[in-house]
Amino acid sequence: MNQKKVLYNLLFVVITAIALTVLIEFELTDKYMGFALIPMLIAYYLGQWAERKTRPKSK
């Protein structure tokens, strides 16, 4: 993996962890904690897909 992709993956994990921590601290995830992960995983995989689609073709 190249350094740029590793940086974006690490940044996404950190932002996701912060968002989940904030949700837990404000008790917004009492009943639906499992469902809170679904949009974050969808965003992660959409980002991976977009990166593959926009990457220049190497010969």
C-alpha positions in Angstrom: 0.0 0.0 0.0 1.2 3.4 -0.7 1.7 6.0 2.0 -1.2 8.2 0.8 -3.7 5.4 1.1 -2.4 4.4 4.6 -2.8 8.0 5.7 -6.4 8.2 4.5 -7.2 4.9 6.1 -5.7 6.0 9.4 -7.5 9.3 9.2 -10.8 7.6 8.6 -10.3 5.3 11.6 -9.4 8.2 13.9 -12.4 10.3 12.8 -14.7 7.3 13.1 -13.4 6.6 16.6 -13.9 10.2 17.6 -17.4 10.3 16.2 -18.4 7.1 18.1 -16.8 8.4 21.3 -18.9 11.6 21.0 -22.1 9.6 20.4 -21.4 7.4 23.4 -20.5 10.3 25.7 -23.8 12.1 24.8 -25.7 8.8 25.2 -27.1 9.0 21.7 -26.4 5.3 21.1 -28.4 3.6 23.9 -30.4 1.3 21.6 -28.8 1.6 18.2 -25.1 1.2 18.7 -24.8 -1.6 16.1 -26.7 0.5 13.6 -24.3 3.5 14.1 -21.5 1.4 12.5 -23.4 0.7 9.3 -23.2 4.2 7.8 -19.6 4.5 8.8 -18.7 1.2 7.1 -20.6 2.2 4.0 -18.7 5.5 3.8 -15.4 3.7 4.2 -16.2 1.2 1.4 -17.6 3.9 -0.9 -14.3 5.8 -0.4 -12.3 2.7 -1.3 -14.4 2.2 -4.4 -14.1 5.8 -5.4 -10.3 5.7 -5.0 -10.1 2.7 -7.3 -12.3 4.3 -9.9 -10.4 7.6 -10.0 -6.9 6.1 -9.8 -5.1 6.6 -13.1 -4.6 3.5 -15.1 -1.0 2.3 -15.0 0.5 0.6 -18.1 
